[in-house]
Each structure stands twice: as C-alpha cells, then as structure tokens.
Amino acid sequence: MTLVYSTDFGRACPGCGKPAAQCVCKAKARPAGDGIVRVRRETAGRKGKGVTTIQGLPLDDAALTTLAKQLKAACGSGGTVKDGVVEIQGDHLDKVVAWLQARPEGWTVRRAGG
C-alpha cells in the first residue's frame, strides 16, 4: 500500500513516499498514449471561458513546458501545462493544429470534440 497523503506533511510522492515538495524520484508517470495528438476547445469548469487543450504529446515535463511557451508566443496568449495537458487560453484551434503539423517531429494531429 502506498502513502499518498499524511496529516504531518500533506501530499506524498507515490514513487518515493517523501513529501511532494521534497520528492527525489520526480515520479510523474503518464499513461502511454496511442500516438495521436488531440487538440480540442474546452469550457468545462472555467466559467464559460474557452481554452484550447493539447493532449497526447509524447514529451517529458520539461519539453512540454518549452513547447507550451512556444505555442503561447505563436498564439499571442497565455496558458499552462497541467498533468501532461497543454492549455492555451482562448479559441486557437486552427492555429495550434497548423503549428503542430508543421513541426518536424511528424506527429499525427487531430481535432477532437465538436
């Protein structure tokens, strides 16, 4: 059984069992995707404000942060990376899809959702 929370120090790392702020293993295991990068527009849980989300990028956390920074500059808006999902503020679906398809990595990029 793995410790995930303690009343002494709060959230614990599931990999090493230390407090999350003092984690030595940086266990950020994400499930392996199907190789398709999905771009969608979401408003759920954001009080009607739309964001463009990008899921399925086969990158580690540092590379995702760098890619998000480049995407934010290309779209001229803010954004963040949460749990392996890049969020760009606003409706930039077409711009993000075109930008990702032009990358040399050769990812399969699809629009998801309505």
PDB file as gemmi writes it, atoms N, CA and C in Angstrom:
CRYST1    1.000    1.000    1.000  90.00  90.00  90.00 P 1                      
ATOM      1  N   MET A   1       0.839  -1.164   0.000  1.00  0.00           N  
ATOM      2  CA  MET A   1       0.000   0.000   0.000  1.00  0.00           C  
ATOM      3  C   MET A   1       0.891   1.237   0.000  1.00  0.00           C  
ATOM      4  N   THR A   2       0.563   2.228  -0.806  1.00  0.00           N  
ATOM      5  CA  THR A   2       1.386   3.407  -0.974  1.00  0.00           C  
ATOM      6  C   THR A   2       0.762   4.599  -0.263  1.00  0.00           C  
ATOM      7  N   LEU A   3       1.578   5.327   0.443  1.00  0.00           N  
ATOM      8  CA  LEU A   3       1.133   6.528   1.132  1.00  0.00           C  
ATOM      9  C   LEU A   3       0.982   7.659   0.131  1.00  0.00           C  
ATOM     10  N   VAL A   4      -0.173   8.310   0.099  1.00  0.00           N  
ATOM     11  CA  VAL A   4      -0.377   9.434  -0.804  1.00  0.00           C  
ATOM     12  C   VAL A   4      -0.647  10.735  -0.068  1.00  0.00           C  
ATOM     13  N   TYR A   5      -1.015  10.648   1.225  1.00  0.00           N  
ATOM     14  CA  TYR A   5      -1.282  11.856   1.991  1.00  0.00           C  
ATOM     15  C   TYR A   5      -1.008  11.581   3.463  1.00  0.00           C  
ATOM     16  N   SER A   6      -0.414  12.545   4.119  1.00  0.00           N  
ATOM     17  CA  SER A   6      -0.151  12.439   5.545  1.00  0.00           C  
ATOM     18  C   SER A   6      -0.586  13.732   6.215  1.00  0.00           C  
ATOM     19  N   THR A   7      -1.164  13.638   7.396  1.00  0.00           N  
ATOM     20  CA  THR A   7      -1.557  14.847   8.114  1.00  0.00           C  
ATOM     21  C   THR A   7      -0.340  15.607   8.626  1.00  0.00           C  
ATOM     22  N   ASP A   8       0.819  14.951   8.668  1.00  0.00           N  
ATOM     23  CA  ASP A   8       2.030  15.627   9.105  1.00  0.00           C  
ATOM     24  C   ASP A   8       2.583  16.578   8.047  1.00  0.00           C  
ATOM     25  N   PHE A   9       2.650  16.120   6.782  1.00  0.00           N  
ATOM     26  CA  PHE A   9       3.284  16.937   5.756  1.00  0.00           C  
ATOM     27  C   PHE A   9       2.461  17.124   4.491  1.00  0.00           C  
ATOM     28  N   GLY A  10       1.271  16.582   4.408  1.00  0.00           N  
ATOM     29  CA  GLY A  10       0.406  16.774   3.243  1.00  0.00           C  
ATOM     30  C   GLY A  10       0.600  15.695   2.197  1.00  0.00           C  
ATOM     31  N   ARG A  11       0.559  16.098   0.920  1.00  0.00           N  
ATOM     32  CA  ARG A  11       0.642  15.157  -0.193  1.00  0.00           C  
ATOM     33  C   ARG A  11       2.022  14.523  -0.257  1.00  0.00           C  
ATOM     34  N   ALA A  12       2.030  13.197  -0.525  1.00  0.00           N  
ATOM     35  CA  ALA A  12       3.274  12.441  -0.623  1.00  0.00           C  
ATOM     36  C   ALA A  12       3.450  11.918  -2.042  1.00  0.00           C  
ATOM     37  N   CYS A  13       4.699  11.767  -2.439  1.00  0.00           N  
ATOM     38  CA  CYS A  13       5.023  11.208  -3.756  1.00  0.00           C  
ATOM     39  C   CYS A  13       4.723   9.710  -3.743  1.00  0.00           C  
ATOM     40  N   PRO A  14       3.985   9.195  -4.739  1.00  0.00           N  
ATOM     41  CA  PRO A  14       3.696   7.762  -4.751  1.00  0.00           C  
ATOM     42  C   PRO A  14       4.927   6.914  -5.073  1.00  0.00           C  
ATOM     43  N   GLY A  15       5.946   7.513  -5.662  1.00  0.00           N  
ATOM     44  CA  GLY A  15       7.137   6.762  -6.025  1.00  0.00           C  
ATOM     45  C   GLY A  15       8.090   6.537  -4.866  1.00  0.00           C  
ATOM     46  N   CYS A  16       8.467   7.637  -4.164  1.00  0.00           N  
ATOM     47  CA  CYS A  16       9.475   7.513  -3.104  1.00  0.00           C  
ATOM     48  C   CYS A  16       8.885   7.643  -1.701  1.00  0.00           C  
ATOM     49  N   GLY A  17       7.645   8.110  -1.559  1.00  0.00           N  
ATOM     50  CA  GLY A  17       6.997   8.209  -0.260  1.00  0.00           C  
ATOM     51  C   GLY A  17       7.349   9.454   0.525  1.00  0.00           C  
ATOM     52  N   LYS A  18       8.207  10.313  -0.022  1.00  0.00           N  
ATOM     53  CA  LYS A  18       8.591  11.555   0.660  1.00  0.00           C  
ATOM     54  C   LYS A  18       7.535  12.625   0.381  1.00  0.00           C  
ATOM     55  N   PRO A  19       7.567  13.732   1.155  1.00  0.00           N  
ATOM     56  CA  PRO A  19       6.649  14.832   0.848  1.00  0.00           C  
ATOM     57  C   PRO A  19       6.831  15.282  -0.606  1.00  0.00           C  
ATOM     58  N   ALA A  20       5.745  15.682  -1.250  1.00  0.00           N  
ATOM     59  CA  ALA A  20       5.790  16.031  -2.671  1.00  0.00           C  
ATOM     60  C   ALA A  20       6.805  17.133  -2.954  1.00  0.00           C  
ATOM     61  N   ALA A  21       6.972  18.080  -2.041  1.00  0.00           N  
ATOM     62  CA  ALA A  21       7.928  19.164  -2.248  1.00  0.00           C  
ATOM     63  C   ALA A  21       9.374  18.678  -2.158  1.00  0.00           C  
ATOM     64  N   GLN A  22       9.610  17.553  -1.502  1.00  0.00           N  
ATOM     65  CA  GLN A  22      10.966  17.033  -1.326  1.00  0.00           C  
ATOM     66  C   GLN A  22      11.202  15.746  -2.112  1.00  0.00           C  
ATOM     67  N   CYS A  23      10.397  15.487  -3.105  1.00  0.00           N  
ATOM     68  CA  CYS A  23      10.484  14.257  -3.892  1.00  0.00           C  
ATOM     69  C   CYS A  23      11.837  14.157  -4.593  1.00  0.00           C  
ATOM     70  N   VAL A  24      12.454  12.983  -4.498  1.00  0.00           N  
ATOM     71  CA  VAL A  24      13.739  12.767  -5.144  1.00  0.00           C  
ATOM     72  C   VAL A  24      13.588  12.005  -6.461  1.00  0.00           C  
ATOM     73  N   CYS A  25      12.492  11.298  -6.633  1.00  0.00           N  
ATOM     74  CA  CYS A  25      12.332  10.497  -7.851  1.00  0.00           C  
ATOM     75  C   CYS A  25      11.577  11.247  -8.939  1.00  0.00           C  
ATOM     76  N   LYS A  26      10.832  12.273  -8.569  1.00  0.00           N  
ATOM     77  CA  LYS A  26      10.024  13.046  -9.523  1.00  0.00           C  
ATOM     78  C   LYS A  26       9.152  12.133 -10.365  1.00  0.00           C  
ATOM     79  N   ALA A  27       8.439  11.247  -9.697  1.00  0.00           N  
ATOM     80  CA  ALA A  27       7.587  10.265 -10.383  1.00  0.00           C  
ATOM     81  C   ALA A  27       6.384  10.970 -10.993  1.00  0.00           C  
ATOM     82  N   LYS A  28       6.426  11.176 -12.260  1.00  0.00           N  
ATOM     83  CA  LYS A  28       5.336  11.810 -12.987  1.00  0.00           C  
ATOM     84  C   LYS A  28       4.904  10.880 -14.115  1.00  0.00           C  
ATOM     85  N   ALA A  29       4.568   9.670 -13.772  1.00  0.00           N  
ATOM     86  CA  ALA A  29       4.233   8.670 -14.774  1.00  0.00           C  
ATOM     87  C   ALA A  29       2.895   9.001 -15.427  1.00  0.00           C  
ATOM     88  N   ARG A  30       2.938   9.137 -16.737  1.00  0.00           N  
ATOM     89  CA  ARG A  30       1.727   9.353 -17.516  1.00  0.00           C  
ATOM     90  C   ARG A  30       1.497   8.102 -18.347  1.00  0.00           C  
ATOM     91  N   PRO A  31       0.251   7.725 -18.531  1.00  0.00           N  
ATOM     92  CA  PRO A  31      -0.001   6.542 -19.352  1.00  0.00           C  
ATOM     93  C   PRO A  31       0.441   6.790 -20.793  1.00  0.00           C  
ATOM     94  N   ALA A  32       0.967   5.764 -21.419  1.00  0.00           N  
ATOM     95  CA  ALA A  32       1.395   5.880 -22.809  1.00  0.00           C  
ATOM     96  C   ALA A  32       0.170   6.069 -23.694  1.00  0.00           C  
ATOM     97  N   GLY A  33       0.225   7.040 -24.579  1.00  0.00           N  
ATOM     98  CA  GLY A  33      -0.909   7.333 -25.445  1.00  0.00           C  
ATOM     99  C   GLY A  33      -0.921   6.438 -26.675  1.00  0.00           C  
ATOM    100  N   ASP A  34      -1.801   6.757 -27.597  1.00  0.00           N  
ATOM    101  CA  ASP A  34      -1.930   5.969 -28.811  1.00  0.00           C  
ATOM    102  C   ASP A  34      -1.172   6.594 -29.981  1.00  0.00           C  
ATOM    103  N   GLY A  35      -0.377   7.623 -29.710  1.00  0.00           N  
ATOM    104  CA  GLY A  35       0.430   8.247 -30.751  1.00  0.00           C  
ATOM    105  C   GLY A  35      -0.275   9.358 -31.497  1.00  0.00           C  
ATOM    106  N   ILE A  36      -1.467   9.713 -31.069  1.00  0.00           N  
ATOM    107  CA  ILE A  36      -2.220  10.774 -31.731  1.00  0.00           C  
ATOM    108  C   ILE A  36      -2.301  11.972 -30.795  1.00  0.00           C  
ATOM    109  N   VAL A  37      -1.930  13.144 -31.318  1.00  0.00           N  
ATOM    110  CA  VAL A  37      -2.030  14.381 -30.552  1.00  0.00           C  
ATOM    111  C   VAL A  37      -3.419  14.958 -30.808  1.00  0.00           C  
ATOM    112  N   ARG A  38      -4.178  15.145 -29.734  1.00  0.00           N  
ATOM    113  CA  ARG A  38      -5.553  15.636 -29.876  1.00  0.00           C  
ATOM    114  C   ARG A  38      -5.651  17.078 -29.385  1.00  0.00           C  
ATOM    115  N   VAL A  39      -6.251  17.922 -30.231  1.00  0.00           N  
ATOM    116  CA  VAL A  39      -6.424  19.338 -29.915  1.00  0.00           C  
ATOM    117  C   VAL A  39      -7.924  19.596 -29.838  1.00  0.00           C  
ATOM    118  N   ARG A  40      -8.368  20.188 -28.742  1.00  0.00           N  
ATOM    119  CA  ARG A  40      -9.800  20.460 -28.587  1.00  0.00           C  
ATOM    120  C   ARG A  40     -10.016  21.781 -27.875  1.00  0.00           C  
ATOM    121  N   ARG A  41     -11.223  22.295 -27.982  1.00  0.00           N  
ATOM    122  CA  ARG A  41     -11.624  23.502 -27.272  1.00  0.00           C  
ATOM    123  C   ARG A  41     -12.509  23.085 -26.121  1.00  0.00           C  
ATOM    124  N   GLU A  42     -12.202  23.583 -24.916  1.00  0.00           N  
ATOM    125  CA  GLU A  42     -12.971  23.224 -23.732  1.00  0.00           C  
ATOM    126  C   GLU A  42     -13.402  24.472 -22.981  1.00  0.00           C  
ATOM    127  N   THR A  43     -14.574  24.370 -22.348  1.00  0.00           N  
ATOM    128  CA  THR A  43     -15.039  25.439 -21.471  1.00  0.00           C  
ATOM    129  C   THR A  43     -15.437  24.899 -20.109  1.00  0.00           C  
ATOM    130  N   ALA A  44     -15.467  23.595 -19.943  1.00  0.00           N  
ATOM    131  CA  ALA A  44     -15.943  22.972 -18.707  1.00  0.00           C  
ATOM    132  C   ALA A  44     -15.085  23.371 -17.514  1.00  0.00           C  
ATOM    133  N   GLY A  45     -15.732  23.834 -16.458  1.00  0.00           N  
ATOM    134  CA  GLY A  45     -15.047  24.187 -15.228  1.00  0.00           C  
ATOM    135  C   GLY A  45     -14.300  25.498 -15.293  1.00  0.00           C  
ATOM    136  N   ARG A  46     -14.569  26.306 -16.309  1.00  0.00           N  
ATOM    137  CA  ARG A  46     -13.848  27.561 -16.461  1.00  0.00           C  
ATOM    138  C   ARG A  46     -14.783  28.755 -16.567  1.00  0.00           C  
ATOM    139  N   LYS A  47     -15.984  28.608 -16.063  1.00  0.00           N  
ATOM    140  CA  LYS A  47     -16.991  29.671 -16.053  1.00  0.00           C  
ATOM    141  C   LYS A  47     -17.251  30.242 -17.450  1.00  0.00           C  
ATOM    142  N   GLY A  48     -17.299  29.353 -18.447  1.00  0.00           N  
ATOM    143  CA  GLY A  48     -17.618  29.775 -19.805  1.00  0.00           C  
ATOM    144  C   GLY A  48     -16.441  30.246 -20.621  1.00  0.00           C  
ATOM    145  N   LYS A  49     -15.291  30.416 -20.013  1.00  0.00           N  
ATOM    146  CA  LYS A  49     -14.097  30.853 -20.744  1.00  0.00           C  
ATOM    147  C   LYS A  49     -13.524  29.664 -21.509  1.00  0.00           C  
ATOM    148  N   GLY A  50     -13.230  29.853 -22.761  1.00  0.00           N  
ATOM    149  CA  GLY A  50     -12.718  28.772 -23.581  1.00  0.00           C  
ATOM    150  C   GLY A  50     -11.202  28.676 -23.545  1.00  0.00           C  
ATOM    151  N   VAL A  51     -10.704  27.457 -23.549  1.00  0.00           N  
ATOM    152  CA  VAL A  51      -9.268  27.202 -23.676  1.00  0.00           C  
ATOM    153  C   VAL A  51      -9.069  26.128 -24.737  1.00  0.00           C  
ATOM    154  N   THR A  52      -7.925  26.151 -25.368  1.00  0.00           N  
ATOM    155  CA  THR A  52      -7.553  25.129 -26.327  1.00  0.00           C  
ATOM    156  C   THR A  52      -6.617  24.167 -25.613  1.00  0.00           C  
ATOM    157  N   THR A  53      -6.964  22.876 -25.580  1.00  0.00           N  
ATOM    158  CA  THR A  53      -6.139  21.896 -24.883  1.00  0.00           C  
ATOM    159  C   THR A  53      -5.476  20.960 -25.891  1.00  0.00           C  
ATOM    160  N   ILE A  54      -4.241  20.581 -25.583  1.00  0.00           N  
ATOM    161  CA  ILE A  54      -3.475  19.671 -26.415  1.00  0.00           C  
ATOM    162  C   ILE A  54      -3.082  18.482 -25.561  1.00  0.00           C  
ATOM    163  N   GLN A  55      -3.539  17.285 -25.942  1.00  0.00           N  
ATOM    164  CA  GLN A  55      -3.264  16.055 -25.200  1.00  0.00           C  
ATOM    165  C   GLN A  55      -2.535  15.068 -26.093  1.00  0.00           C  
ATOM    166  N   GLY A  56      -1.778  14.171 -25.460  1.00  0.00           N  
ATOM    167  CA  GLY A  56      -1.143  13.086 -26.187  1.00  0.00           C  
ATOM    168  C   GLY A  56       0.230  13.405 -26.738  1.00  0.00           C  
ATOM    169  N   LEU A  57       0.832  14.515 -26.311  1.00  0.00           N  
ATOM    170  CA  LEU A  57       2.180  14.823 -26.778  1.00  0.00           C  
ATOM    171  C   LEU A  57       3.182  13.890 -26.103  1.00  0.00           C  
ATOM    172  N   PRO A  58       4.007  13.184 -26.869  1.00  0.00           N  
ATOM    173  CA  PRO A  58       4.954  12.226 -26.290  1.00  0.00           C  
ATOM    174  C   PRO A  58       6.227  12.915 -25.796  1.00  0.00           C  
ATOM    175  N   LEU A  59       6.087  13.825 -24.841  1.00  0.00           N  
ATOM    176  CA  LEU A  59       7.219  14.597 -24.324  1.00  0.00           C  
ATOM    177  C   LEU A  59       7.257  14.522 -22.810  1.00  0.00           C  
ATOM    178  N   ASP A  60       8.437  14.752 -22.238  1.00  0.00           N  
ATOM    179  CA  ASP A  60       8.550  14.821 -20.783  1.00  0.00           C  
ATOM    180  C   ASP A  60       8.117  16.213 -20.320  1.00  0.00           C  
ATOM    181  N   ASP A  61       8.096  16.430 -19.012  1.00  0.00           N  
ATOM    182  CA  ASP A  61       7.573  17.678 -18.453  1.00  0.00           C  
ATOM    183  C   ASP A  61       8.352  18.903 -18.895  1.00  0.00           C  
ATOM    184  N   ALA A  62       9.673  18.814 -18.945  1.00  0.00           N  
ATOM    185  CA  ALA A  62      10.490  19.968 -19.341  1.00  0.00           C  
ATOM    186  C   ALA A  62      10.235  20.335 -20.805  1.00  0.00           C  
ATOM    187  N   ALA A  63      10.153  19.330 -21.671  1.00  0.00           N  
ATOM    188  CA  ALA A  63       9.899  19.584 -23.086  1.00  0.00           C  
ATOM    189  C   ALA A  63       8.482  20.115 -23.306  1.00  0.00           C  
ATOM    190  N   LEU A  64       7.518  19.638 -22.500  1.00  0.00           N  
ATOM    191  CA  LEU A  64       6.148  20.154 -22.603  1.00  0.00           C  
ATOM    192  C   LEU A  64       6.089  21.625 -22.228  1.00  0.00           C  
ATOM    193  N   THR A  65       6.817  22.008 -21.191  1.00  0.00           N  
ATOM    194  CA  THR A  65       6.839  23.402 -20.771  1.00  0.00           C  
ATOM    195  C   THR A  65       7.442  24.283 -21.858  1.00  0.00           C  
ATOM    196  N   THR A  66       8.510  23.817 -22.489  1.00  0.00           N  
ATOM    197  CA  THR A  66       9.139  24.572 -23.578  1.00  0.00           C  
ATOM    198  C   THR A  66       8.195  24.699 -24.764  1.00  0.00           C  
ATOM    199  N   LEU A  67       7.532  23.591 -25.124  1.00  0.00           N  
ATOM    200  CA  LEU A  67       6.589  23.619 -26.236  1.00  0.00           C  
ATOM    201  C   LEU A  67       5.419  24.549 -25.936  1.00  0.00           C  
ATOM    202  N   ALA A  68       4.928  24.527 -24.692  1.00  0.00           N  
ATOM    203  CA  ALA A  68       3.819  25.396 -24.308  1.00  0.00           C  
ATOM    204  C   ALA A  68       4.225  26.861 -24.432  1.00  0.00           C  
ATOM    205  N   LYS A  69       5.453  27.172 -24.054  1.00  0.00           N  
ATOM    206  CA  LYS A  69       5.942  28.555 -24.157  1.00  0.00           C  
ATOM    207  C   LYS A  69       5.971  29.000 -25.620  1.00  0.00           C  
ATOM    208  N   GLN A  70       6.421  28.123 -26.517  1.00  0.00           N  
ATOM    209  CA  GLN A  70       6.450  28.450 -27.939  1.00  0.00           C  
ATOM    210  C   GLN A  70       5.040  28.612 -28.503  1.00  0.00           C  
ATOM    211  N   LEU A  71       4.123  27.741 -28.070  1.00  0.00           N  
ATOM    212  CA  LEU A  71       2.734  27.834 -28.527  1.00  0.00           C  
ATOM    213  C   LEU A  71       2.068  29.114 -28.048  1.00  0.00           C  
ATOM    214  N   LYS A  72       2.327  29.480 -26.798  1.00  0.00           N  
ATOM    215  CA  LYS A  72       1.750  30.717 -26.257  1.00  0.00           C  
ATOM    216  C   LYS A  72       2.240  31.923 -27.042  1.00  0.00           C  
ATOM    217  N   ALA A  73       3.512  31.925 -27.420  1.00  0.00           N  
ATOM    218  CA  ALA A  73       4.056  33.026 -28.212  1.00  0.00           C  
ATOM    219  C   ALA A  73       3.439  33.048 -29.610  1.00  0.00           C  
ATOM    220  N   ALA A  74       3.249  31.866 -30.209  1.00  0.00           N  
ATOM    221  CA  ALA A  74       2.673  31.787 -31.548  1.00  0.00           C  
ATOM    222  C   ALA A  74       1.217  32.249 -31.561  1.00  0.00           C  
ATOM    223  N   CYS A  75       0.489  31.969 -30.467  1.00  0.00           N  
ATOM    224  CA  CYS A  75      -0.925  32.339 -30.391  1.00  0.00           C  
ATOM    225  C   CYS A  75      -1.122  33.732 -29.803  1.00  0.00           C  
ATOM    226  N   GLY A  76      -0.112  34.259 -29.158  1.00  0.00           N  
ATOM    227  CA  GLY A  76      -0.237  35.578 -28.536  1.00  0.00           C  
ATOM    228  C   GLY A  76      -1.168  35.555 -27.349  1.00  0.00           C  
ATOM    229  N   SER A  77      -1.092  34.485 -26.548  1.00  0.00           N  
ATOM    230  CA  SER A  77      -1.973  34.393 -25.392  1.00  0.00           C  
ATOM    231  C   SER A  77      -1.278  33.621 -24.284  1.00  0.00           C  
ATOM    232  N   GLY A  78      -1.937  33.505 -23.155  1.00  0.00           N  
ATOM    233  CA  GLY A  78      -1.374  32.803 -22.006  1.00  0.00           C  
ATOM    234  C   GLY A  78      -1.719  31.332 -22.044  1.00  0.00           C  
ATOM    235  N   GLY A  79      -1.224  30.619 -21.049  1.00  0.00           N  
ATOM    236  CA  GLY A  79      -1.518  29.204 -20.970  1.00  0.00           C  
ATOM    237  C   GLY A  79      -0.699  28.535 -19.896  1.00  0.00           C  
ATOM    238  N   THR A  80      -0.836  27.211 -19.792  1.00  0.00           N  
ATOM    239  CA  THR A  80      -0.139  26.454 -18.766  1.00  0.00           C  
ATOM    240  C   THR A  80      -0.040  24.990 -19.181  1.00  0.00           C  
ATOM    241  N   VAL A  81       0.693  24.221 -18.379  1.00  0.00           N  
ATOM    242  CA  VAL A  81       0.772  22.767 -18.545  1.00  0.00           C  
ATOM    243  C   VAL A  81       0.263  22.148 -17.254  1.00  0.00           C  
ATOM    244  N   LYS A  82      -0.767  21.317 -17.349  1.00  0.00           N  
ATOM    245  CA  LYS A  82      -1.336  20.640 -16.182  1.00  0.00           C  
ATOM    246  C   LYS A  82      -1.454  19.154 -16.477  1.00  0.00           C  
ATOM    247  N   ASP A  83      -0.773  18.333 -15.693  1.00  0.00           N  
ATOM    248  CA  ASP A  83      -0.858  16.873 -15.804  1.00  0.00           C  
ATOM    249  C   ASP A  83      -0.627  16.372 -17.224  1.00  0.00           C  
ATOM    250  N   GLY A  84       0.347  16.931 -17.913  1.00  0.00           N  
ATOM    251  CA  GLY A  84       0.674  16.482 -19.256  1.00  0.00           C  
ATOM    252  C   GLY A  84      -0.221  17.033 -20.344  1.00  0.00           C  
ATOM    253  N   VAL A  85      -1.114  17.962 -20.009  1.00  0.00           N  
ATOM    254  CA  VAL A  85      -2.012  18.573 -20.978  1.00  0.00           C  
ATOM    255  C   VAL A  85      -1.651  20.054 -21.084  1.00  0.00           C  
ATOM    256  N   VAL A  86      -1.398  20.523 -22.308  1.00  0.00           N  
ATOM    257  CA  VAL A  86      -1.083  21.921 -22.535  1.00  0.00           C  
ATOM    258  C   VAL A  86      -2.394  22.666 -22.726  1.00  0.00           C  
ATOM    259  N   GLU A  87      -2.578  23.756 -21.978  1.00  0.00           N  
ATOM    260  CA  GLU A  87      -3.783  24.585 -22.101  1.00  0.00           C  
ATOM    261  C   GLU A  87      -3.368  25.960 -22.586  1.00  0.00           C  
ATOM    262  N   ILE A  88      -3.988  26.412 -23.690  1.00  0.00           N  
ATOM    263  CA  ILE A  88      -3.750  27.739 -24.240  1.00  0.00           C  
ATOM    264  C   ILE A  88      -5.050  28.520 -24.103  1.00  0.00           C  
ATOM    265  N   GLN A  89      -4.978  29.704 -23.506  1.00  0.00           N  
ATOM    266  CA  GLN A  89      -6.182  30.495 -23.275  1.00  0.00           C  
ATOM    267  C   GLN A  89      -6.753  30.984 -24.599  1.00  0.00           C  
ATOM    268  N   GLY A  90      -8.062  30.827 -24.771  1.00  0.00           N  
ATOM    269  CA  GLY A  90      -8.748  31.296 -25.961  1.00  0.00           C  
ATOM    270  C   GLY A  90      -8.981  30.186 -26.968  1.00  0.00           C  
ATOM    271  N   ASP A  91      -9.669  30.553 -28.043  1.00  0.00           N  
ATOM    272  CA  ASP A  91     -10.014  29.606 -29.102  1.00  0.00           C  
ATOM    273  C   ASP A  91      -8.976  29.722 -30.220  1.00  0.00           C  
ATOM    274  N   HIS A  92      -7.933  28.898 -30.158  1.00  0.00           N  
ATOM    275  CA  HIS A  92      -6.851  28.925 -31.138  1.00  0.00           C  
ATOM    276  C   HIS A  92      -6.707  27.566 -31.819  1.00  0.00           C  
ATOM    277  N   LEU A  93      -7.818  26.888 -32.025  1.00  0.00           N  
ATOM    278  CA  LEU A  93      -7.810  25.520 -32.534  1.00  0.00           C  
ATOM    279  C   LEU A  93      -7.084  25.399 -33.869  1.00  0.00           C  
ATOM    280  N   ASP A  94      -7.474  26.194 -34.853  1.00  0.00           N  
ATOM    281  CA  ASP A  94      -6.888  26.087 -36.185  1.00  0.00           C  
ATOM    282  C   ASP A  94      -5.404  26.445 -36.177  1.00  0.00           C  
ATOM    283  N   LYS A  95      -5.049  27.475 -35.435  1.00  0.00           N  
ATOM    284  CA  LYS A  95      -3.664  27.925 -35.370  1.00  0.00           C  
ATOM    285  C   LYS A  95      -2.767  26.869 -34.718  1.00  0.00           C  
ATOM    286  N   VAL A  96      -3.260  26.247 -33.640  1.00  0.00           N  
ATOM    287  CA  VAL A  96      -2.480  25.235 -32.929  1.00  0.00           C  
ATOM    288  C   VAL A  96      -2.307  23.983 -33.782  1.00  0.00           C  
ATOM    289  N   VAL A  97      -3.373  23.546 -34.443  1.00  0.00           N  
ATOM    290  CA  VAL A  97      -3.286  22.353 -35.296  1.00  0.00           C  
ATOM    291  C   VAL A  97      -2.279  22.590 -36.415  1.00  0.00           C  
ATOM    292  N   ALA A  98      -2.350  23.743 -37.090  1.00  0.00           N  
ATOM    293  CA  ALA A  98      -1.421  24.048 -38.174  1.00  0.00           C  
ATOM    294  C   ALA A  98       0.018  24.132 -37.656  1.00  0.00           C  
ATOM    295  N   TRP A  99       0.210  24.721 -36.477  1.00  0.00           N  
ATOM    296  CA  TRP A  99       1.543  24.867 -35.896  1.00  0.00           C  
ATOM    297  C   TRP A  99       2.143  23.515 -35.543  1.00  0.00           C  
ATOM    298  N   LEU A 100       1.328  22.627 -34.963  1.00  0.00           N  
ATOM    299  CA  LEU A 100       1.821  21.297 -34.589  1.00  0.00           C  
ATOM    300  C   LEU A 100       2.109  20.434 -35.815  1.00  0.00           C  
ATOM    301  N   GLN A 101       1.301  20.545 -36.859  1.00  0.00           N  
ATOM    302  CA  GLN A 101       1.524  19.752 -38.067  1.00  0.00           C  
ATOM    303  C   GLN A 101       2.770  20.207 -38.817  1.00  0.00           C  
ATOM    304  N   ALA A 102       3.154  21.459 -38.661  1.00  0.00           N  
ATOM    305  CA  ALA A 102       4.340  21.989 -39.336  1.00  0.00           C  
ATOM    306  C   ALA A 102       5.632  21.599 -38.620  1.00  0.00           C  
ATOM    307  N   ARG A 103       5.535  21.049 -37.424  1.00  0.00           N  
ATOM    308  CA  ARG A 103       6.720  20.656 -36.652  1.00  0.00           C  
ATOM    309  C   ARG A 103       7.426  19.480 -37.320  1.00  0.00           C  
ATOM    310  N   PRO A 104       8.745  19.388 -37.187  1.00  0.00           N  
ATOM    311  CA  PRO A 104       9.488  18.306 -37.840  1.00  0.00           C  
ATOM    312  C   PRO A 104       9.323  16.929 -37.178  1.00  0.00           C  
ATOM    313  N   GLU A 105       8.696  16.857 -36.001  1.00  0.00           N  
ATOM    314  CA  GLU A 105       8.550  15.578 -35.312  1.00  0.00           C  
ATOM    315  C   GLU A 105       7.621  14.622 -36.045  1.00  0.00           C  
ATOM    316  N   GLY A 106       6.717  15.144 -36.868  1.00  0.00           N  
ATOM    317  CA  GLY A 106       5.820  14.295 -37.635  1.00  0.00           C  
ATOM    318  C   GLY A 106       4.697  13.679 -36.829  1.00  0.00           C  
ATOM    319  N   TRP A 107       4.191  14.410 -35.850  1.00  0.00           N  
ATOM    320  CA  TRP A 107       3.095  13.901 -35.032  1.00  0.00           C  
ATOM    321  C   TRP A 107       1.817  13.832 -35.849  1.00  0.00           C  
ATOM    322  N   THR A 108       0.950  12.877 -35.509  1.00  0.00           N  
ATOM    323  CA  THR A 108      -0.392  12.810 -36.077  1.00  0.00           C  
ATOM    324  C   THR A 108      -1.268  13.705 -35.217  1.00  0.00           C  
ATOM    325  N   VAL A 109      -1.747  14.804 -35.794  1.00  0.00           N  
ATOM    326  CA  VAL A 109      -2.516  15.802 -35.043  1.00  0.00           C  
ATOM    327  C   VAL A 109      -3.953  15.762 -35.531  1.00  0.00           C  
ATOM    328  N   ARG A 110      -4.884  15.654 -34.570  1.00  0.00           N  
ATOM    329  CA  ARG A 110      -6.310  15.612 -34.927  1.00  0.00           C  
ATOM    330  C   ARG A 110      -7.095  16.577 -34.050  1.00  0.00           C  
ATOM    331  N   ARG A 111      -8.131  17.141 -34.648  1.00  0.00           N  
ATOM    332  CA  ARG A 111      -9.080  17.940 -33.873  1.00  0.00           C  
ATOM    333  C   ARG A 111     -10.019  16.975 -33.176  1.00  0.00           C  
ATOM    334  N   ALA A 112     -10.248  17.211 -31.894  1.00  0.00           N  
ATOM    335  CA  ALA A 112     -11.129  16.333 -31.131  1.00  0.00           C  
ATOM    336  C   ALA A 112     -12.332  17.138 -30.650  1.00  0.00           C  
ATOM    337  N   GLY A 113     -13.425  16.446 -30.432  1.00  0.00           N  
ATOM    338  CA  GLY A 113     -14.626  17.121 -29.947  1.00  0.00           C  
ATOM    339  C   GLY A 113     -15.400  17.756 -31.081  1.00  0.00           C  
ATOM    340  N   GLY A 114     -16.452  18.486 -30.699  1.00  0.00           N  
ATOM    341  CA  GLY A 114     -17.361  19.090 -31.665  1.00  0.00           C  
ATOM    342  C   GLY A 114     -16.736  20.099 -32.475  1.00  0.00           C  
TER     343      GLY A 114                                                      
END                                                                             
